[in-house]
Amino acid sequence: LDLRLFKNVRFATAISISFLFGFGSFATVYIFPVFTQIVQGFSATEAGFLLLPGSILAAFILPLTGRLADSLPAQLVIFVGMFIFAISVVLMADADVDTVFWSIAFYLFIGRIGVALVSPALNAAALAALPPADLPRGAGVVNLFLMLGGSCGISLLVVILERRIEFHSDAFTATQTAANTATAELLGSVRGLLNSGGVPDGLHNSVALDYLGEVVRAQANTSGFQDGFITVGLVSMVALIPVFFLS
């Protein structure tokens, strides 16, 4: 790793964008399928199919976005691409168990458009800042920071999800008291269903409380993942700041 490359301000700026871009891009590839499996109960195959439409689109439009990177200012293409990508992630902040499959696939679809715009323009901006003799080393550094950002993105996102799910679980559990009328109504409804189904009276309370626990756990998972989407969206928004220094 040639540290002298970082003395070039434009190249160092492009590297910082590459890191943040890798953070967000890889994090979305992780969080979208996992969200649909844990929160919505999708199978692994169904969750994997979420990534397919956007990936196919990106493969087809990359030649076009590559031409755009050559014909338009790199910072403009990167800014538009990162903004589109960030919006696609933020839109998922309201997703829950009722969000339909194709809505999530559409958000991913939009995000891959942003990725296809950023990738060639970012490489072009980074390498254009270097003299020809430094291009081989510069290309390696760009890819290194992209992968490093992706690794950090997934690792940090997993920690955030675990902490936020635990936080929401504790918060929701603390509200499940006898004074909570909504909880009392829910437990009463479950007991009524159990009674009409012929379940012995001695099991009503335990089954109702177990169901309440599942409801709390599901809501905590949903809120935790929503926080995760907001985090990835904010990191992507932060990546817009150094774009202004590429000019």
N, C-alpha and C positions, 0 to 999 in steps of 0.2 A: 504494500500500500504506500504509494508515493504521497507523503503528506504535503509536499510542495504544491500539489494541485489545489489544495484548499486555500492557498493565498489568492487564487483567482476568485474574486467576489461573485461574479456571475455564475461560475461553476459551483461554488459552495452553496449559493442560493438554490440552484437547480437540484443539488444533492439533498438539501433539506426538504424540498418539495417531493423528491423521489421517495424519501423516507416516510413522509406523512401520507403520500399517495399509496405506498405499499401497505402501510398500517391500515388504512381504510379499506382498500381493495381486498386484501386477504381476510380482514375481519368480517366483511360482508359475506364472503364465500363460506365462512364458518357459521355465522350467527343465523343466517336465513334458514338453512336446512335444519339446524338444531332447534330453532324456534318452532318450526312446523312439527317436528317430532315430539318435543316435550310439551308444548302448549296445545297444539291442535291434534296430536295423536296420529300424524301421518306416518306411513311406513318409510323405511329408508329409501326405497325405490321412488316413492312419490316425492319425497323431499329432494332427491337427486334430480328429478325431472324439473324442479323449479329452476335449476341452473341452465337447463338446456336451451330454452328460447333465446335468452340473452347471449349465451356463448356462441350460438349459431349466427346471431346478428353481428356480434363483434367480429367474427371471422370474415363476414362478407363486407363489412364497411371499413375494415382496417386499411385497405388500399385507398379508399376515398379520404379517410382522415389523414393518411400519410401525405396525400397530395395537398390537403389543407394546411398541414404543418409546413410544407415547402412554400406555399403561396401566401399565407397569412402570417402576421406576427405571432411568434410562438407563445408569448405571454397571453395573447387574446384567446388562442385555442385552448391553452391549459386552463385559463380562468373559466371559460364556458364549460369545459369538460368537468372540472372539479365542482363547479356549482351544480351542474346537472346530477352528478354523482351524489353530492351531499343532500340534495333535495330528495332523491330516491330513497335514501336511508332515513331521513327525518320523517318521511311519509309513513314509515313503519312504526313510528312512536305510538300510534293509536291502535295498532293491530292487536287483536285478541283471538280467542277461540272461535269467534264468529266470522273472522275475516276470511273471505273465500280464496280458494287456491289461485285463481287467475288474477286476483288483485295483487297477491304477493309476487306472482310470476311477472306481472306487469311492472312492479316497482324494481325488481331485479333487471328486467328488460331495459328500463330507463337507465339504471345504473351502469349497465354494460356499454351503453352509448357514451356515457361520460368517460368510462375507462378507455374506450377505443379512441376518443378524442385526445386524452391526456398522454397516452403512452408514446406515440410517435413524436408529438410536439415536445414532450419533455426530454426525450433522447436527443432530438435535434437542437434544443436550446442548450443542453448541457455540453454537447460536443462542439457546438459552434463557438463556445466561449474559450476553447483550447486551441493552441497551435497544433499543426499537423503531427508533430513529433510526439505529442502527448495523447493523441486520440486512442491508441490501444489501452493505455493505462486508465484513461478517463472513462472509457466504455465499461471497463471492469468495475470501477468504483460506482458508477451509476447502478449497475445490476446488483452490486453488493449491498448498497443502501436500500434498494427496492426490496430485496429479500430480507434484509435486517429489519426493515419497517414491518414487513409482513409477519415475521416471527414475533416481534414485539407486540404487534397488533393482536394476534390471536392469543398470545400468552396473557397479556394485560386484560383482554376482554373476558377471558375465562375467569380471572380473579374478580373482575368487576361484577360479572353475572352471579358468581357464588356469594359475594358479599351483599349485593343488593337483594337477591332472593332471600337470603337469611334475614336481612333487615326488614323486608316487607312481611316475611312470615312472622317475625316477632311482633311487628306492629299490628298486624291483623289479629293475631292470637290474643293480644292484650285487650282487644275490643270485644272479644266474645265472652261477655258476662251476662248475668241474669238481667241486668238493666238494659241490655241491647234488645229492643223490640223486634228488629229484623231477624236476629238470631233466634229469638224465642218463636217467632212465626215459622221460621224454616224448620226448626226442630219439631214443632207441633205438626207441620205438614208431613214431615217424614214419618212421624209416629202414626199419623192417620193412615198413610199409605200402607205402612207395615201392618196395622191393625186390620185394614180391609183385605190385605193379602193373606191373612191367617197366620202371621208370625206370632209366636208366643210373646206375651206381655213382658216377660223377663228380659227379652232381647231388644226391646224397643229403644231403651236409652243408649245402650252400647252401640247399636247399629246407627242410630241417629247422630251420635257424637262422632262416630267414625266417618260418616258422610260429611259432617261439618268440617272435620279435619281435612278431608279431600278437597272440599270447596276452598278452604283457606290456603291449602298448598297450591292449588291451581291458580288462584288469584295472585299469590306471591310470585309464582313462576312468571305469570303474564307481566306483572309490574316490573320484575327484575329484568326481563328481556326488553321491555320498553325503555328502561333506563340504559340498557346496553346499546340500543339503536340510537338514542339521543347522544351517547358518548361518541359513537363512531361518526355521527353527523357533525358534532362539534369539532372533532379532530379534522374532518374533511374541510370544514369552514376555516379552521386555523390555517390550513394549507393555502388558502387564497391570499393570505397576507404576504408571504415572500414572493408571490407571483408578480407583484407590482415592482419588485426590485430586479426583475429580469431584463427590463428595458435598458 
